[in-house]
Amino acid sequence: SSFTNWNFVQEMFPGYTIINRGFGGSRLPDIKMYLEQVKYPPNIKQLVIYAGDNDIAAGANAETVLERFQEVFELVRKNCPKLPVAYMSIKGCPGRIRSIQVVKEANELIKEYLSRQKNAAFVDIYHPTMVAEDKPMEDIYVEDGVHMNRKGYEVWASVLKPYLKK
């Protein structure tokens, strides 16, 4: 839902063509299932992924999130071996404060994994959205403390832009 709710993403990235395929409640196995069915546009320049948040909320540990992410990444590589992939780290949010440690561990595992991959980037959105190591900004979220408001997406956009391919 973090990408689904970013319905103004195109206006934040003028000059880029954004195809937002986000869907609410998604977990990494859901993404894998849909990727197996997707026909990639012939001129796709990059794939940006945000996932893992709902996996952790449903009880997955950091290692499970890494394993699920690896399956998704390997499927992308099978279909598009040279396609640049940018993974946006899992956010730490006030509504899921009890899972912050798992979020941090999963982010570190995925970052390490991606550091060994070609055409892959780890985009750290965790730290720019925190006021302290384990304390999320509160003013960038809507009332549920999980979904972001426009200010939160402005932070995401500023962090993501240097990683985007034209």
Helices and strands as residue ranges (DSSP letters): H 9-12, H 28-35, E 47-50, H 53-57, H 62-79, E 85-88, G 94-99, H 100-115, E 120-123, G 127-129, E 130-132, E 135-136, H 150-160, G 161-163
